[in-house]
């Protein structure tokens, strides 16, 4: 498939998935190559926002604890998608997103932008949204004790280093 046809197919699938018309006369830029986001939300206490995924057909990582993530809707940017997904799934408003390096393709995250935000609100703001069975802040050193996808092995050291920098500790 040529790159132009591939880009058009992705737009058709995105319009179908989100239920919003996309106008092919205004194609997305060629560097706009994402369809979903994975959002690592940490706090100053060194905890990671995790969502217990439902076990239903079509659900990515069913029965696993994962960071917040989801599909892009219409012409959203990666940052807009991330903010919306965190609001919908955990009730939190996040700012200050920064990109994280993509994992290796063998982790199963193609066409996914990976972002990180530090949340500074009270735990009472956290609420289960429209997806999942539970959401909670989990200490970074306890994450691997949960049933988690393999890509977390790639990201936990990066998040731990970011937490050390934000608190000024030297681990």
N, C-alpha and C positions, 0 to 999 in steps of 0.2 A: 504494500500500500504506500502510495506517495505521502510525504509529510503533509501536504495540503489536504488530502483526503482523510488522513488520520486525524488531523486537527478538526475537521468538519464532523467526523464521526463522534469525537469526544464532545463537541458542542451539542450534537443531537442527543447523546446519552445524558448530558448534564441537564438539558432542557426537560427531557422526559423524567429524570429523577427528581428534579426540583419543582416540576409543574409550572415553570415560568418560561415564556417564549424568549428565545435568543435569536437575534437577527443575524443570519449568516452573511449579510452584506457588511457587517461590522465584525470581522473575525477577530479572535483574540490574538494578541501578539505572540510571535513564535517562542518567546522566552517564558510565556505564561503556561508552564507545563505541569500544573498540579491539579488534582481533582479532590484531594482531601487534606486534612490537617491532623496532626497529633500535637497536643498541647500539654507540655509539662508545666504545671503550676506548683511552685514551691513557696514556702514561707520562711521567715527569718529563723524559725525554730528548727529548720532542717527537715521539714516534712514535705511529702509529695501528695498532691491531690490524686486520689485513685477512685475509679468507678468499677463496681462489680457488674460485669456484663450479663445480660439476660441470655438464656439458652433457648434461642428460637431460630428457625430457619433464616438464613441470610445474614445473621448477625456475625460480625467479625469477632473472633476470640470469645466465643460463648462460654460462660462460666469462669472466665478469667478476670482478675483485677487488672485494669489498664488505666493509663492516663486518659483524659478526655480527648475525644477526637470525633471526626465526622466528615461528611461530604460537603463539598463546596456547593453553594446555591447560586444559580444564575451567574452574574458577572462579579461576584464577590472577590476581593483580594484574599490572600492567605490570612492576613491579619484580621480582616472583617469576619472571615469564616471562623477563625479561632475565638474571637470575642463572642460571637453568636453561640457557638457550640458550648463554651464554658458557661455562659448565661443560661442556656437551655438545660444543660445536664447537671449543673451544680448551683445555679442561682447566684453566681459571683460575677462581679464586673472586674475585668482585668485591663491593665494598661502596661506600657513598657515592654511589649513583646520583642524578643530578639530571636533570630534564627539559630538553630543548633545544626551541627553537621548531620547529613543524611547517613543512615546506617547502610550497611552492605545490603545489596539486593536479596541476599539469601534470607533476610529477616522478614520478607514479605510486605514491604511498604513501598511499592512502586507508585509513582506520581503523588507522593505525599510530602507536604511541607511540614517540617518539624520546628516548633517554636517553644520558647520558654518565657514565662512571666513569673515575677515574684509578687505574691499577694500578701497584703498587710492588714487585712480585715479581721474581725473577730470570728471565732468558730461558729458563733450563733448565726452568721450569714449563710453558712453552708447548708444547702438543702438539696434533696434528690429532685431532679427535674423530670423531664419527659422520657428519659431512657435509663435503663439499668435497674439494679436491685438495691444498690446502696452507693453512697459516696462518703469518703472520709479522707482526712489528712493522715498519712502514714509516715512515721519516721523513716528516713532514707535507709537506715541500717536494718529495718524490718521488712522492707519491700520484697526482698527475695524469699522471705518466708511465706509469702502468699503465692497462690497459683498465678503466675505472670507470664506474658509472652517473652520469647528469647531476646527480643530487641532491647529489653530493659537492661540487659548486661552491658550493652553498648553505652547507654545513656546515664546510668547511675554514677559512674566515676565523674562524668562531666557535671552532673548536678551537684555532687558532693563538693567538687572544686569550686563551683559557683557559690554554694552555701558558705564555704570557708572564706571566700573573698568578701562576701557581704557581711559576715560577722567579724572579720578581721582575725580569725583564728588561723593557726598554722598546723595543718594535719600532716 
